[in-house]
């Protein structure tokens, strides 16, 4: 039996991220907030980021109410300087970064020929450049401490080819590709890199969309064998797992949380 197996910390720890520091992007609402709250309950101290300063402040307050230390950084993470400032602020506040959850995103979902140059750029910026810059900023301190967990929020639609998602899938597919490249490059530095790829998720945005265009939402959900969208907590649960020491031998994977909408 290996030393790792003999000393498996998850065998005795109820809070798997106790003593860890996690950075969560896109944390002002929806899945990002749910992930932040899950990691906080699991023991992590948090640095939260989002372009929505008001929503970010509300998220931070929700985390503080759990008795967890938290800092925030508002700004556009598609800009390298903002990503660098986020990581520098987390290091200054906590002295280390153990977990980076690249959740910032949100595409403009349109038939491909209805996109404009602006909406295409917006989709790539939000879903790929945010990930690239945050990873580049977080990897050096993770490499120095020889420990890190990077989790990217991808998209099951990359594999299912969902209607109206071509541009979004181009960005998320790039993030999926970044996952495997980084996982191999940093595998011997104690750093794992994985993507959690949900299908349609019951976020406030999806609920709002359902009131405006229920036929469109039904179309997206129709390919899911379970017949429903994922709950945000179901996505956050997988993120917490792959961000833990328990997942120490899981890297370079795109893990679907999709109710069976794509299967190998």
C-alpha positions in Angstrom: 0.0 0.0 0.0 1.3 3.4 -0.9 2.0 6.1 1.7 -0.8 8.2 0.1 -3.3 5.4 0.7 -2.1 4.8 4.2 -2.6 8.5 5.2 -5.7 9.2 3.1 -6.9 12.5 4.7 -10.5 12.1 3.4 -10.9 9.0 5.6 -11.1 11.2 8.7 -11.8 14.7 7.6 -15.4 15.9 7.5 -14.3 19.2 5.9 -12.1 18.2 2.9 -10.8 21.7 2.3 -9.9 22.7 5.8 -6.8 24.9 5.7 -7.0 25.4 2.0 -7.4 28.6 0.0 -9.7 28.7 -3.0 -10.1 31.3 -5.7 -13.5 31.2 -7.4 -14.2 33.3 -10.5 -17.7 34.3 -11.7 -18.9 34.1 -8.1 -21.5 36.9 -8.0 -24.4 34.5 -8.6 -25.6 31.2 -10.0 -23.1 28.3 -10.2 -20.2 30.4 -9.1 -21.9 31.4 -5.9 -23.1 27.8 -5.2 -19.5 26.6 -5.7 -18.2 29.3 -3.3 -20.7 28.3 -0.6 -19.9 24.6 -1.0 -16.1 25.2 -0.7 -16.7 27.4 2.3 -18.8 24.7 4.0 -16.0 22.3 3.2 -13.5 24.5 5.0 -11.8 26.6 2.4 -11.0 30.3 2.8 -12.0 32.2 -0.3 -11.0 34.8 -2.8 -14.0 35.6 -5.0 -14.0 37.5 -8.4 -16.6 38.7 -10.8 -17.2 41.7 -13.1 -20.4 42.4 -11.1 -19.1 44.3 -8.1 -22.5 44.5 -6.4 -23.4 40.9 -6.8 -19.8 40.0 -5.7 -20.3 41.9 -2.4 -23.5 40.0 -1.7 -21.8 36.7 -2.4 -18.9 37.6 0.0 -21.4 38.4 2.7 -23.1 35.0 2.3 -19.7 33.4 2.7 -18.9 35.4 5.8 -22.2 34.3 7.3 -20.7 30.8 7.3 -17.8 32.0 9.4 -15.3 31.9 6.5 -12.6 34.4 5.6 -13.2 35.9 2.2 -11.8 38.6 0.0 -13.1 39.9 -3.3 -11.7 41.4 -6.6 -14.1 43.0 -9.0 -13.1 43.4 -12.7 -12.9 41.8 -16.1 -10.8 38.7 -15.9 -10.4 38.6 -19.7 -7.8 41.3 -18.9 -4.5 39.9 -17.8 -3.9 42.7 -15.3 -7.2 41.9 -13.5 -6.3 38.2 -13.2 -2.9 39.0 -11.9 -4.3 41.4 -9.3 -6.8 38.7 -8.2 -4.1 36.1 -7.6 -1.8 38.6 -6.0 -4.5 39.8 -3.6 -5.3 36.2 -2.6 -1.6 35.5 -1.9 -1.3 38.7 0.1 -4.4 37.9 2.2 -3.8 34.2 2.7 -0.2 33.4 1.8 -1.1 30.6 -0.6 -3.5 29.4 -3.3 -4.5 25.7 -3.3 -7.6 25.7 -5.5 -8.5 27.8 -8.6 -12.1 27.4 -9.9 -12.4 29.0 -13.3 -16.1 29.5 -13.4 -16.3 33.0 -15.0 -18.1 32.7 -18.4 -21.4 33.1 -20.0 -21.8 33.1 -23.7 -24.2 34.8 -26.1 -26.3 31.9 -27.3 -27.4 32.5 -30.9 -27.5 30.8 -34.2 -24.0 31.2 -35.6 -24.9 33.5 -38.5 -26.7 35.8 -36.1 -23.6 36.5 -34.1 -21.7 39.8 -34.7 -18.0 40.4 -34.3 -18.8 41.9 -30.9 -20.8 38.9 -29.6 -18.2 36.4 -30.8 -15.4 38.3 -29.1 -17.5 38.6 -25.9 -18.1 34.9 -25.9 -14.4 34.0 -26.4 -13.3 36.6 -23.8 -15.7 35.4 -21.1 -15.1 31.7 -21.5 -11.5 31.2 -22.7 -9.4 34.3 -22.0 -10.6 34.4 -18.4 -9.4 30.9 -17.9 -6.0 31.4 -19.6 -5.1 34.5 -17.6 -6.2 33.1 -14.3 -4.3 29.8 -14.9 -1.1 31.7 -15.9 -1.3 33.8 -12.7 -2.1 30.9 -10.3 0.3 28.2 -11.7 3.6 29.7 -10.5 2.7 29.8 -6.8 1.0 26.4 -7.0 4.2 25.0 -8.7 6.4 26.6 -6.0 4.4 25.0 -3.2 4.1 21.7 -5.2 0.4 21.5 -4.7 -2.6 22.8 -6.6 -6.1 22.0 -7.9 -7.4 23.8 -11.0 -11.0 23.2 -12.0 -12.5 24.7 -15.1 -16.2 24.9 -15.7 -16.7 23.6 -19.2 -19.8 22.6 -21.2 -21.4 19.3 -22.1 -22.6 21.1 -25.2 -19.1 20.8 -26.6 -19.8 17.1 -26.9 -23.5 17.1 -27.7 -23.4 19.8 -30.3 -26.4 21.6 -28.8 -28.4 23.9 -31.0 -27.2 27.6 -31.2 -24.1 26.8 -29.2 -21.4 26.8 -31.9 -19.6 30.0 -30.8 -20.0 29.1 -27.1 -18.7 25.6 -27.8 -15.6 27.1 -29.6 -14.7 28.9 -26.4 -15.5 26.1 -24.0 -13.8 23.6 -26.3 -10.7 25.7 -26.0 -10.9 25.4 -22.3 -11.3 21.7 -22.5 -8.2 21.5 -24.6 -6.3 23.7 -22.2 -7.2 21.2 -19.4 -5.4 18.3 -21.0 -2.4 20.3 -22.0 -1.9 21.8 -18.5 -2.6 18.5 -16.8 0.2 16.8 -18.6 2.6 19.7 -18.2 2.2 20.1 -14.5 1.4 16.5 -13.4 4.7 16.1 -11.6 4.4 19.4 -9.7 1.5 18.1 -7.5 -1.0 20.0 -9.6 -4.1 18.5 -11.1 -6.2 20.2 -13.8 -9.8 19.0 -14.6 -12.9 20.3 -16.3 -16.4 19.8 -14.9 -18.8 20.0 -17.9 -22.5 20.4 -17.0 -25.4 20.3 -19.3 -28.3 22.8 -18.8 -28.3 23.9 -15.2 -31.2 25.3 -13.2 -29.6 28.7 -12.6 -31.5 32.0 -12.1 -30.6 32.8 -15.8 -32.2 29.5 -17.0 -35.3 30.1 -14.9 -35.6 33.6 -16.4 -35.1 32.2 -19.9 -37.9 29.7 -19.2 -40.4 32.4 -18.5 -39.5 34.2 -21.8 -39.0 31.2 -24.1 -40.0 27.9 -22.5 -39.9 26.2 -25.9 -36.2 27.0 -26.2 -35.4 25.7 -22.7 -37.5 22.5 -23.4 -35.4 22.0 -26.5 -32.1 22.2 -24.5 -33.5 19.9 -21.8 -35.0 17.4 -24.3 -31.6 15.7 -25.0 -31.1 14.9 -21.3 -32.3 11.4 -20.5 -33.2 12.3 -16.9 -35.6 14.9 -18.3 -34.5 17.8 -16.2 -31.7 20.4 -15.9 -28.9 19.8 -13.3 -29.2 21.5 -10.0 -26.4 23.9 -9.1 -25.6 21.9 -6.0 -25.0 18.9 -8.2 -22.3 20.8 -10.2 -20.8 22.3 -7.0 -20.5 18.8 -5.5 -18.3 17.5 -8.4 -16.2 20.7 -8.3 -15.5 20.2 -4.6 -14.6 16.6 -5.2 -12.0 17.2 -8.0 -10.6 20.1 -5.9 -9.9 17.8 -3.0 -7.0 15.6 -2.0 -9.3 12.7 -2.5 -9.1 13.3 -6.3 -5.3 13.3 -6.2 -5.0 10.8 -9.1 -7.6 12.4 -11.3 -6.2 14.9 -13.8 -6.7 15.9 -17.4 -10.3 14.8 -17.4 -13.5 16.4 -18.7 -16.1 15.1 -16.3 -19.7 15.4 -17.4 -22.5 16.3 -15.0 -25.2 15.9 -17.5 -28.0 13.4 -16.6 -26.7 11.2 -19.4 -27.0 13.7 -22.3 -23.7 12.4 -23.6 -22.3 8.9 -22.9 -19.0 7.3 -24.1 
